[in-house]
Each structure stands twice: as C-alpha cells, then as structure tokens.
Amino acid sequence: MLPGENQFGICPLRQNEMANDVSATTLSGSYTYRKNVTATGWRSMFNYSTRKDVLHAFAGFKITDEILRILQFRFEIGDRLYPILDVQEAKDWGSFAILIKEDAGSELIAEPEKRVLIRAYFDTTGFQTLVPLGFQLYKRKDLVITET
C-alpha cells in the first residue's frame, strides 16, 4: 500500500530504487545482486542516488555464495565518508550474513537525493552475490488532479 497524506511507508530495499539516479530521467546506476569481479582490490558494488522523499537505511549484507571474496566495505553517503569496515564471517545456512553495527550518530542512512557509493575490497576474483539488508522509508506526496 502507498502511504496517504502525511503518512510514511516502509519496505525492504528495492532493486529499482537502488538503480535510480535523481539526476537522470531514466533508471541507471550499478545496482545488481551478482557481480563478476575480474581483478582484486577495491570495486564499486552499488552507486546510485536516492529519490526525493525516500530514505535508505542499511543494516548489512547477505552473501549467498559459498565463498566469501570480500574483506572490507567502504560506504560513502552524500559528502560523508565512513570508516572502512572489516568483514567477519558468519556461517548461516550455507551463506554469509554480514551485519553492520554503528555507534549512535553514525548510522548508515541515506537521506533523500543523496549519492550512495558502496565499495568492497576483493581478495580473490570470481562471482559474488551481495544482497543489501535494510529498509527504505518513503513519503507519498498528495496527488492533485485538476480540471480545466
């Protein structure tokens, strides 16, 4: 359901929202769950801008592959660069769950119309499936229909 006047909606992070670029009229960006990494080192995993009236809050990532190729993450939201996060493996039913704990005031929240860049440091090449965990909070502006 869409929120009404002065209401907010909440849902998981959606693929089309993470591919959205507020500076363009069509969907773009580098959103995908599965990446083929052909070289080691720092690689861009997600690079997009949030839409007007939408917040993105990140709690972590789910990696569904048997092999974890990522050693570190780096978030850049708007003009704020977050510290490098070292990955600690957690085995969970055949996949890894990486949860990010931030201190109060350092939450990984992308405000409306902010650029989000998430990079990962790969120590080996190959495919890696990275599913973002978190939610988006959004507000629906009133729709106005007028007759002439």
ZALOTOR-714619 format. One record per residue (C-alpha): residue number from 1; residue in three letters; x, y, z. Coordinates in steps of 0.05 Angstrom, whole numbers, plus 5000, padded with zeros to 4 digits. Example, Ala and Ser with C-alpha at 12.3 -4.5 7.8 and 13.67 -1.06 7.14 Angstrom:
<rs>
<r 1,ALA,<5246,4910,5156>> <r 2,SER,<5273,4979,5143>> 
</rs>
This chain:
<rs>
<r 1,MET,<5000,5000,5000>> <r 2,LEU,<5022,5071,4987>> <r 3,PRO,<5021,5119,5045>> <r 4,GLY,<4969,5175,5044>> <r 5,GLU,<4974,5248,5063>> <r 6,ASN,<5025,5259,5119>> <r 7,GLN,<5039,5184,5124>> <r 8,PHE,<5102,5144,5112>> <r 9,GLY,<5112,5075,5082>> <r 10,ILE,<5166,5025,5096>> <r 11,CYS,<5192,4966,5055>> <r 12,PRO,<5257,4928,5041>> <r 13,LEU,<5309,4959,4997>> <r 14,ARG,<5284,4952,4926>> <r 15,GLN,<5324,4939,4863>> <r 16,ASN,<5293,4996,4823>> <r 17,GLU,<5305,5046,4880>> <r 18,MET,<5379,5028,4883>> <r 19,ALA,<5385,5035,4808>> <r 20,ASN,<5352,5103,4808>> <r 21,ASP,<5393,5165,4792>> <r 22,VAL,<5359,5230,4812>> <r 23,SER,<5399,5269,4760>> <r 24,ALA,<5371,5227,4703>> <r 25,THR,<5301,5216,4677>> <r 26,THR,<5310,5141,4669>> <r 27,LEU,<5335,5086,4715>> <r 28,SER,<5410,5078,4716>> <r 29,GLY,<5466,5061,4764>> <r 30,SER,<5506,4999,4781>> <r 31,TYR,<5455,4960,4821>> <r 32,THR,<5458,4885,4817>> <r 33,TYR,<5459,4828,4867>> <r 34,ARG,<5512,4788,4829>> <r 35,LYS,<5579,4816,4808>> <r 36,ASN,<5634,4783,4768>> <r 37,VAL,<5699,4810,4796>> <r 38,THR,<5757,4803,4748>> <r 39,ALA,<5810,4838,4789>> <r 40,THR,<5826,4842,4863>> <r 41,GLY,<5824,4907,4903>> <r 42,TRP,<5770,4959,4914>> <r 43,ARG,<5709,4952,4869>> <r 44,SER,<5644,4991,4866>> <r 45,MET,<5585,4948,4887>> <r 46,PHE,<5528,5000,4889>> <r 47,ASN,<5529,5071,4861>> <r 48,TYR,<5463,5109,4858>> <r 49,SER,<5424,5168,4886>> <r 50,THR,<5362,5164,4929>> <r 51,ARG,<5298,5195,4904>> <r 52,LYS,<5262,5255,4933>> <r 53,ASP,<5223,5235,4997>> <r 54,VAL,<5259,5168,5004>> <r 55,LEU,<5308,5146,5059>> <r 56,HIS,<5352,5084,5055>> <r 57,ALA,<5377,5051,5120>> <r 58,PHE,<5430,4997,5114>> <r 59,ALA,<5436,4941,5166>> <r 60,GLY,<5485,4896,5129>> <r 61,PHE,<5490,4847,5071>> <r 62,LYS,<5473,4775,5056>> <r 63,ILE,<5523,4737,5014>> <r 64,THR,<5491,4674,4985>> <r 65,ASP,<5554,4645,4954>> <r 66,GLU,<5594,4591,4989>> <r 67,ILE,<5658,4631,4981>> <r 68,LEU,<5667,4700,5013>> <r 69,ARG,<5712,4741,4969>> <r 70,ILE,<5703,4808,5005>> <r 71,LEU,<5749,4830,5061>> <r 72,GLN,<5725,4902,5073>> <r 73,PHE,<5669,4951,5057>> <r 74,ARG,<5671,5026,5048>> <r 75,PHE,<5608,5070,5049>> <r 76,GLU,<5603,5140,5021>> <r 77,ILE,<5535,5173,5031>> <r 78,GLY,<5529,5244,5006>> <r 79,ASP,<5592,5280,5027>> <r 80,ARG,<5604,5234,5087>> <r 81,LEU,<5657,5181,5081>> <r 82,TYR,<5650,5125,5132>> <r 83,PRO,<5708,5085,5162>> <r 84,ILE,<5729,5020,5128>> <r 85,LEU,<5690,4961,5156>> <r 86,ASP,<5727,4895,5163>> <r 87,VAL,<5684,4834,5147>> <r 88,GLN,<5678,4779,5198>> <r 89,GLU,<5648,4715,5170>> <r 90,ALA,<5585,4686,5199>> <r 91,LYS,<5560,4620,5170>> <r 92,ASP,<5485,4618,5164>> <r 93,TRP,<5451,4561,5128>> <r 94,GLY,<5501,4558,5071>> <r 95,SER,<5510,4633,5064>> <r 96,PHE,<5543,4691,5100>> <r 97,ALA,<5506,4746,5137>> <r 98,ILE,<5545,4809,5150>> <r 99,LEU,<5512,4857,5199>> <r 100,ILE,<5539,4926,5210>> <r 101,LYS,<5537,4957,5279>> <r 102,GLU,<5549,5032,5281>> <r 103,ASP,<5553,5079,5340>> <r 104,ALA,<5495,5126,5353>> <r 105,GLY,<5500,5184,5304>> <r 106,SER,<5539,5142,5253>> <r 107,GLU,<5481,5102,5225>> <r 108,LEU,<5485,5083,5152>> <r 109,ILE,<5425,5124,5129>> <r 110,ALA,<5420,5156,5061>> <r 111,GLU,<5375,5217,5062>> <r 112,PRO,<5332,5239,5003>> <r 113,GLU,<5370,5258,4940>> <r 114,LYS,<5438,5235,4967>> <r 115,ARG,<5490,5197,4928>> <r 116,VAL,<5505,5127,4955>> <r 117,LEU,<5571,5093,4938>> <r 118,ILE,<5586,5025,4969>> <r 119,ARG,<5653,4994,4952>> <r 120,ALA,<5682,4927,4971>> <r 121,TYR,<5754,4902,4975>> <r 122,PHE,<5761,4834,4940>> <r 123,ASP,<5819,4788,4955>> <r 124,THR,<5801,4738,4900>> <r 125,THR,<5766,4741,4833>> <r 126,GLY,<5701,4709,4812>> <r 127,PHE,<5626,4717,4824>> <r 128,GLN,<5599,4746,4888>> <r 129,THR,<5525,4754,4904>> <r 130,LEU,<5514,4813,4952>> <r 131,VAL,<5442,4826,4976>> <r 132,PRO,<5434,4891,5016>> <r 133,LEU,<5397,4885,5082>> <r 134,GLY,<5358,4944,5108>> <r 135,PHE,<5296,4983,5090>> <r 136,GLN,<5271,5045,5055>> <r 137,LEU,<5224,5095,5086>> <r 138,TYR,<5184,5137,5037>> <r 139,LYS,<5131,5191,5035>> <r 140,ARG,<5079,5198,4980>> <r 141,LYS,<5063,5269,4960>> <r 142,ASP,<4989,5283,4952>> <r 143,LEU,<4967,5272,4881>> <r 144,VAL,<4929,5332,4854>> <r 145,ILE,<4882,5324,4796>> <r 146,THR,<4854,5388,4766>> <r 147,GLU,<4804,5401,4711>> <r 148,THR,<4809,5459,4662>> 
</rs>
